[in-house]
Amino acid sequence: MALVEINDLTVNFYTEEGVVRAVDDLSYTIERGEKFGVVGESGAGKSVTAMSLMRLIEDPGQIESGEILFKGEDLLEMSEERVRSIRGNEIAMIFQDAQTALNPVYTVGEQISEVIRHHLDYGEQEAKERTIRLLDEVGIPEAEARYSDYPHEFSGGMQQRAVIAMALSCDPDLLIADEPTTALDVTIEAKILDQLEDLADEFDTSIQLITHDLGVIAQVCDRVMVMYGGRPVEKAPVEELYYDPKHPYSVGLMSSIPRIGDTRERLQTIPGTMPDLVDVPTGCSFHPRCPYAEEACTRKDPVLVDPETGHEASGDPGEHAAACLEYTDDLTGGLDYTVEVDGEEPQITPGDQRE
Ligand SMILES: Nc1ncnc2c1ncn2[C@@H]1O[C@H](COP(=O)(O)OP(=O)(O)OP(=O)(O)O)[C@@H](O)[C@H]1O
């Protein structure tokens, strides 16, 4: 049994402008111990997906339909009390902004100890010892002395490490990390991601890592789901997506990963913006921005298929699935891009830019 199995999840927000379909008939699984990445630009529905999984969608949002199975039990059917005991205990969450997770009036150590005492029923001394060990493990030097520091005495990177320690303190089965390192500089980001990965392995914790940066996913995750307009457009093992992306949107995201030694002044980004989810384009919702779009793309709604066979696929572990009409033989011109691997870094060149 998968740790998490989401089936046909649809989430709407009822706004003055109309009904925003933030998540549209979404399905995916996360296995035990797996590091699962969710990537897409702002507005793709990544955070709403995560909040649904914690059952934290609030007015004007509503989970319309679907199942969220956690260890086989549907979270959407559980009592509020049961969900509350799962949150923070079996499923923990960390956000981009460490400051919102840390209370400024208590010391960092006290806050983590309190979580441990509350969830694991530890005594005061035991909880303190576990906290110091955790602070040490997430890379906080002189953890014992720093136990009594207040959050403002920590740097941004240290605060985020403390938040990771707090999230892992109860040994959760699943850690949802929403842009956990976006606010940090790149060298600190890389170190913290490394530690997150090591700790997840050590604690045997699954991760759902949400980011707009495929480079971050490539560093940490085993498998990835690319989201666009509230839907998955590609699901694949990370290596396959990185070296052999199949959906034009994934190709666009790949081209906008910052590379060391990149001399371009600005990152190449995908022209255009995410559609207004009140009024999603017909056919493939990416077609207005897709360099390969044809007439069929304005009409036909692509489903996830195995790009090799064109047969419907879920993109569950071991499968590669992409939702593009190219793979159901509906395109005449095809997708024209090449991926070249230079060292470890794949470089993507659209057909019209090749020399
Ligand atoms: N409280 C809300 N009220 C109205 N619409 C909302 C609300 N929360 C989210 N949405 C809408 O849901 C859609 C998906 O948002 P979501 O935050 O999941 O995107 P995201 O991919 O996580 O982007 P970001 O990286 O900016 O967080 C967006 O169109 C957003 O406007």
The ligand as an SDF file (V2000), in Angstrom:
LIG
                    3D

 31 33  0  0  0  0  0  0  0  0999 V2000
   -7.5970   31.6120   -0.6880 N   0  0  0  0  0  0  0  0  0  0  0  0
   -7.7100   31.6240   -2.0150 C   0  0  0  0  0  0  0  0  0  0  0  0
   -8.6900   32.3180   -2.6230 N   0  0  0  0  0  0  0  0  0  0  0  0
   -8.8360   32.3290   -3.9600 C   0  0  0  0  0  0  0  0  0  0  0  0
   -8.0370   31.6620   -4.8160 N   0  0  0  0  0  0  0  0  0  0  0  0
   -7.0250   30.9580   -4.2860 C   0  0  0  0  0  0  0  0  0  0  0  0
   -6.7990   30.9010   -2.8660 C   0  0  0  0  0  0  0  0  0  0  0  0
   -5.7280   30.1200   -2.6400 N   0  0  0  0  0  0  0  0  0  0  0  0
   -5.3050   29.7140   -3.8610 C   0  0  0  0  0  0  0  0  0  0  0  0
   -6.0640   30.2100   -4.8400 N   0  0  0  0  0  0  0  0  0  0  0  0
   -5.9220   29.9870   -6.2950 C   0  0  0  0  0  0  0  0  0  0  0  0
   -5.5950   28.6500   -6.5450 O   0  0  0  0  0  0  0  0  0  0  0  0
   -4.6710   28.5530   -7.6220 C   0  0  0  0  0  0  0  0  0  0  0  0
   -3.5270   27.6770   -7.2320 C   0  0  0  0  0  0  0  0  0  0  0  0
   -2.7820   28.3110   -6.2100 O   0  0  0  0  0  0  0  0  0  0  0  0
   -1.5360   27.6470   -5.4700 P   0  0  0  0  0  0  0  0  0  0  0  0
   -1.1630   28.5510   -4.3480 O   0  0  0  0  0  0  0  0  0  0  0  0
   -1.8020   26.2460   -5.1710 O   0  0  0  0  0  0  0  0  0  0  0  0
   -0.4090   27.7080   -6.5750 O   0  0  0  0  0  0  0  0  0  0  0  0
    1.1120   27.3460   -6.3970 P   0  0  0  0  0  0  0  0  0  0  0  0
    1.4410   26.4840   -7.5500 O   0  0  0  0  0  0  0  0  0  0  0  0
    1.3780   26.8030   -5.0630 O   0  0  0  0  0  0  0  0  0  0  0  0
    1.7720   28.7710   -6.5540 O   0  0  0  0  0  0  0  0  0  0  0  0
    2.8260   29.5090   -5.5880 P   0  0  0  0  0  0  0  0  0  0  0  0
    4.1440   28.9520   -5.9660 O   0  0  0  0  0  0  0  0  0  0  0  0
    2.6550   30.9420   -5.9520 O   0  0  0  0  0  0  0  0  0  0  0  0
    2.3980   29.2130   -4.1830 O   0  0  0  0  0  0  0  0  0  0  0  0
   -4.2730   29.9750   -7.9860 C   0  0  0  0  0  0  0  0  0  0  0  0
   -4.9790   30.3570   -9.1500 O   0  0  0  0  0  0  0  0  0  0  0  0
   -4.7290   30.7850   -6.8090 C   0  0  0  0  0  0  0  0  0  0  0  0
   -5.1250   32.0660   -7.2190 O   0  0  0  0  0  0  0  0  0  0  0  0
  1  2  1  0
  2  3  1  0
  2  7  2  0
  3  4  2  0
  4  5  1  0
  5  6  2  0
  6  7  1  0
  6 10  1  0
  7  8  1  0
  8  9  2  0
  9 10  1  0
 10 11  1  0
 11 12  1  0
 11 30  1  0
 12 13  1  0
 13 14  1  0
 13 28  1  0
 14 15  1  0
 15 16  1  0
 16 17  2  0
 16 18  1  0
 16 19  1  0
 19 20  1  0
 20 21  2  0
 20 22  1  0
 20 23  1  0
 23 24  1  0
 24 25  2  0
 24 26  1  0
 24 27  1  0
 28 29  1  0
 28 30  1  0
 30 31  1  0
M  END
$$$$
